[in-house]
Amino acid sequence: DWTMSAYREEAIAAIREQVGDQKVICGLSGGVDSSVAAVLIHEAIGDQLTCVFVDHGLLRKGEAEEVVKMFRDHYNMPLIHADEQELFLGALDGVSDPETKRKIIGKLFIDVFQKHAKEVGDATFLAQGTLYPDVIESVSFSGGPSVTIKSHHNVGGLPEKMGLKLVEPLRELFKDEVRELGRELGLPPSFIGRHPFPGPGLAIRCPGEITREKLDILREADAVYIDQIRRHNLYDEIWQAFVAILPVRTVGVMGDGRTYDFACALRAVTSVDGMTADYYPFTHDFLGETATRIINEVPGINRVTYDITSKPPGTIEWE
Ligand code: XMP
């Protein structure tokens, strides 16, 4: 009988066997995948593992603090917190093409990760929370038409460049199985249940040019939206929910005055593995209340829309 506790034991034995007494570095994104990978590997080899958390300035509200608190303070893992916001946001200045954004972020991520990984010294292995669907998507898109659909920066590139061997203990698992493994490993339920978050972060939820102003507005609006979803007890029914700030200002009225602020789009989908998705059927009451809260509580936004596109033909993210 195949169970998660058996998988855990097998995975731990396999990691020990592969790694021996060598050092491993792991990029921690704050997402479920890299977190589960890190905890699993830490359980297998203890302080032979060092995590590197890169803050590219494209994280959600309070996210960096949460990650550092959990891994450094709660799990006592050796953790390097690389605050590289200036570098990433500087390089993204004026860039609006989605794939160019991904390439810039992916390249800088590799540079920064390499720089900080040197602090660890003689690491031999790089750990990644690559899942089965990541493996499939990156394979099926390569060799296709000239367009690369997604250049996920967590797949490929880094290990070769750094001369490191890969440890990928989640490679055979789907998302729901990773969550089950995380529960098995004792990660807090609130953390395990977290919606997936893309490597390029808020950059691809800010279509068009990225500015600090837009990112700050987006972070606030997203926090209100997620709070609404939690208050209405809908978080666990939804695969992914987020706000995208649109590259357009619209006219509104507030009190006696006219406003000219950003419009945003709410996105929420159900999905099994992210490959296909349906938009979430919120009630009109929920949508109305959420729009009112965002407009009242988030300066800089005066219009809220709801995205009812399913995947396919849409994607989950806006870029
Ligand atoms: P799409 O938008 O392609 O997203 O329907 C499917 C899933 O993948 C995530 N996603 C990314 N994850 N780097 C990542 O690590 C990326 O460039 C990227 N683009 C999309 C997205 O959040 C969703 O879960």
Residues whose N, C-alpha, C, O or C-beta is under 5 A from the ligand:
A	BS01	XMP	S151 H152 H153 P196 F197 P198 G199 P200 G274 T315 I316 E317
